[in-house]
Amino acid sequence: MARICELTGKRPMKGSIIWRSGKPKKQGGIGTHITAITKRRFFPNLQRVKALLPSGEVRYIRVSTSAIKKGLITKAPKRNWTKPEAVKV
């Protein structure tokens, strides 16, 4: 399953880890040097939320937390369904 927000379209981004060695000049060293750069991916913080869609349908969607905080989704109302009583014979 793709890690994409269904509302904002946020998706994983490319980045890198930069490995440094040495002591910073501010801390009394001669400066840091980059020894390696490794590729990595930054994933969006996706949550599976039960939401009420504009069509009136209630279903689970994968949404980023920033979309939830912005109020882009309306959470589904709680069900008030009760179990039917058993029929006595």
Secondary structure, 3 states (H helix, E strand, C coil): CCCCCCCCCCCCEEEEEEEEECCCHHHCCCCCEEEEEEEEEECCCEEEEEEECCCCCEEEEEEEHHHHHHCCCCECCCCCCCCCCCCCC
